C-alpha cells in the first residue's frame, strides 16, 4: 500500500489496460466515508524536514489529554499524498482518523517525490530510495516523538508495502517502539513483479493489449534479474541501484534486531492481495511466529490496500471507493496500546 499499480505494485500501464474490462466485475459500494475527523479528534498541519525538500504533514490527535502512543504512516511505492489518495480512496486519512478515534496519535505526510515532482524533473533523475523513504521517515518519527501529548517511548511506524522494507531500519535508528508492516514482502522486486504480471494477465485471457504490456514488463524484469545489468541502467523507470538498495530479507534482519533490542513487530497480510502474496507472509511467519514481541495476522478478505472484499482482487479495485477494514484498525490500535 500505498499503492499504485506500477513497478513494485504492478505498472499503471498494465492496470489501465485491464481496468475497463474488470470494473464491471464488482459493484461500487455505497460511500459512507466521513469527511471530517471523528468527534474530539483534532488535526494540526506541520512541516517535515527543512529547506527546499521540506514536505507538509498532519498530526492527528485523539480526544483527551494524553500522553498517547503514536504512529507514523509511511507510503508504499508510487506517488503519495498526505491523505494517501488512491483513485477515489484516501487510505492514510482513513487510517489516521480510525487510529486516532481509538487513542493513537498519528502523523502522515506528503511523499517527497510527489511534493517535489517538478524539482526532480529539473534534476533529470528520480528520487533515491533514501530520499523517497528513509530521510523523511526518520524526520517523521522524531517529530512525533517530540510532539506534546505523545508518549515518545511508544511511537510506532506503520509501513505500507514498499516501505515495509525500510520501516524496521528506521525504527532502530530512532528508538521507535516497534513497527506494523502492512503487506510486507520477502522476495526480490523482480520476483514479485513477474508474479504480479502473470496474475494480472490471467484475469483477461486473450486481451492483446494486456499481453503486449505483459511481454514488455517481463523483458524489464529479465534485465532486473541479470547481475550484469549495471547500477546506472534504468529499469522500470529507476536506476538498478534503486532496486538493489534494499536486498531481500533485509527488513526481516532489521525486524529481528528490533525484537532483540526489546522492540515489537506486527506483520499483517491480506488474503486477497496478489501484489504481496501468501508466499511472502509465509516467509515472515516461518521466521517470527511464536517470537516474543511479534504478532502475525492474516485477514482473508483484505486486498493490498487493507480493504475488505470478495473474490479475486483485480486492478479495478484501485478505482473503486472502498474503506480500510475497521477490524484491522481496531486490532492495530489495541496492539499499539498494549503497553
N, C-alpha and C positions, 0 to 999 in steps of 0.2 A: 504494500500500500504506500505512500500514496503516490502513486499508482497511475501510471499511464500505460496503455497498451503499446509500448515502444521498448526498444532494446531489452534490458533485463526483464521487462514485463511485456513482451511481445510488441512489435513495432506498430506505430499508428497506421502506417500504410496498409498492413495486412488486416488489422482490425477494421479499418474503414471499408476495405473491400468486402468484408463479411457482414458488417453490422446491418445494412439494409435488409438482407435476406433473413437475418436471425432475429431482428427486432420484433417480428410478429409472434415469436415463439412464447414470449412471456408478456402478459398484460401489464400496463402501468399501474402500480399500486396507488391507492388514494394518498395524496400528500397531506400528512398531518404534522409536518415538522414545525417546531417553534421558530419564530422569527426574532425572538429576544430571549435573553438568559432566563433561567428559572427564577422564581421568586427568591429574593435575598441574595442572589449571586451577582457580584459586581465585576466590572472589567476595566482595565487600565491599559492604555496604549504605551508601549515602551520602545526604546531604541536598543537594538542589539548590535554590539560592536561599535566601532567608531570610524570616523573618516569617510573616505569615498566608498567603502564597501559596507557601510552600516545598513541594516535592514530593520524593518518595523515588526514588532511583536505585540502580543496581547497577553496580559496576565489575567486569568480568570480566578477570582477568589470566592470560596464558599461563604455562606451566611455565617455570622458569628465572629468570635474574636480570635480563634486560633490558639496556639500555633497549629497550622495544618501540615500534614505531609504534602509533598509536591510532586509534580510530574512534568517533564519536558517532552513535548511531542516532536519527533523527528520525521521528516518526509521520507518517502521512497524515491524511486527513480523518476526522471522526467520533470516537467515544470511543477512548481509548488507554491501555492499562496498560503497566507497565514490561516485561512479557513479550510485549506485542503480541498479546493474546488476540483471536482472530477465530474465532468458533464454537469447535470443539474444537482449533484450532491455536494455537500460541504462536510467532508469526513472529519477533519480536525476540529471544526467548530462543534459538531455533534459530540465528539469525544470530550472536548473541553467542558462543554456545558453539562454533559452527563456525569463526568467525574466530579466537577465542582458541586453539583447537586448532591453528591454522595460524600462530600467532605474532603476532597482533594484539590489543592491549588494547582493550576495548570498554566504553563507558558507554551504558546505556539507562535510561530513566526514565519515570515516570508522566506522562501529559499533564495539564497544569494544569486544563484544562476538565473533565477526568474526575475528578481527585483532589479538586477543589473544586466539584463539581457543585452541591451544596446552597448554597454561598456565592453562586454566580452566580444561582441561582434566587431567593435572597433579594434580590439586587440588581435582579432583574427584567430582566436583559439577558444575552445570550451574551457569551462572551469575544471581544475584538477579535483581529484577525489577529496582532498583536504579542504579546498575552497568550497566545494559543494556541500560537504557534510561536517567534517571534523571541527574546523575552526569555529563555526557558528554553534555547533553542538556544545563545545566546551564553554563558549561565552554564555549560552543559554542556561546551562546548569549553574554556573557561577552566579549569574544574575538572579535566578530563582532562589538559590541558597542565601543570597543577601537581602531578599525581599522581606519586609516587615510582615509579620503574621504567618511566615512559613518556617517550619522546623527544618533548619539546614541539615540536620542529621538524617532526615527522612525524605530526601529528594531522589526521585527515580527518573529513569529515561525510558520512554516508550518509543521504541524503534519500529518502523514500518518497512517491511520488505527489504529493499536495498540497504537502508540504514541500520538494519539489524546486524550487518557485518561490522559496523563501526561503534555501535552503542556500548558494548561491553568495554571496549578500549577507552571510550570517553568516560564511562563511569569510573574506571580505575584511576584515570588521570585527575578526576575532580573530587574523588572521595564520595561519589554518589552512593546511595544505599543499595541500589540494585537496578535491574533492567526488566522491562517487559518487552518481549520480542514477538511482534505480530507478523506471522508469515516469514519465518526465518529459513534461509537457505543453508545447504550444506555441501553443494556441488559447485563446479565452475560455472561461470556465466555461460560459456559455450554449451555445456551440457543442458542447462536449464532452457536456454533459448531454442536449442534443437528440439527438445521435447515439447515446448510451447508451440512451435511451428507445426509439428506433426499433429498435435491435438487440434489446433485451430483449423487446419485444412481438413481434418476428419469430420468437422461439423458441416462442411459444404462440399461434399464429394462431387467431382466433375465441374466445379467452378473454375473456369480457365484463368480468370484474373487472380484468384486466390492461389492457385497452383503456381502461376508465374511468380507472384510475390514470394511464395514459399521457397522456390528454387533460388531466387536472388538472395534471400536471407540465409539459406543453408550454405551458399557459397561464401558468405561473410563469416559464418560460423566456422567453416573449414579453415579460413585464414586465422581465426582466433585460436584454433586448436593447434596450429602449426608453430612449433617452437622457434622456427627460423624467421617468423614474421617479426620485423624489428619493432622496438618500442615506439618508434615515431610513426609507424604505419597507421593510417586512420581506418578503423573498422567500426561499423555501426555508429558512425558519427563521432567516435572518440579515438584518441591515440591508444595503441595497445598498452602503453604504460598505465593508462587509466584502468583497464580491465585487469591488469596484473597487480594493481596496488593492494588489493585485499585478497590474498590467497584463500582457497577453500579451507574450511575448518579453522581459520584464524579467529573467527567470532567464538567458536567453541573453546579454543585455548584461552582466550581472554575471559570468557564466562567462567571457565574452570578456575582461573586465577582470582576472579572476583569472588567466587564462592569460598575459595581457600582463605581469602582475606576477611571473611565474615559478611560478605555481601549476599544479595538474594537475586535469583533469576527465575522469571516466569516465561515460559515458551508457549505460544498459542498458535494453533493451526486450524484453518477452516477446511472441513472435509470436502467442500465443493471447489476449492482453489485448484486451478490447473497450472498456475504460474509457479507457485511453490507447492510441491505435491506431498503426498503421504510418504514418499521416499525420503524427502528432506526431514520431515517430522520424525520418521523412524530413526534417523541418524542421531537426532537430538535426544530422543528417548533412550536409545541404546547407551548413550554416554552419561546422561544425567538423571534418568529415572531412579528414584529412591535416594538421591543425594540430599543431604540436609541443606535446606535453604533453596532448593529447586522445586518448581511446580510446572508440570507439563499438562496442557489441556488441549484436547481436540474437540471442536464443535462441528458435528457432522453436517449441519445445514448452512454453514457460513461460506461466503466466497472470499476472494482475495482482499476485498475492502471491509471484511468483517460484517457483512450484511447477510441476513438470513434469506433463504430462497429454497426452491425445489428444483430437482433435475440437474442436468449438467450445466455448469457455468459456461456462459458464452461471452464473447467480446461485446455483445449488445448491452450487457448489464452496465457497462461504463456510461451509457447514455440513458439509463433508466433511473427514475427517482426512487431510491430505497433508503433505508435507515440503518445505522450501525446497531448491532444487536444490544438491546438493553440488558440482557442476561450477561453478555460479555462485560459491559461496563460495570455492572454490579460486582461481578467476580473480581475484576481488576481492582476496583476501588476497595473492596474488602481485603484483598491480599495486600495492597499498599498500606492500609490502615492497621494491619495486624500487629505491628509493633512500633 
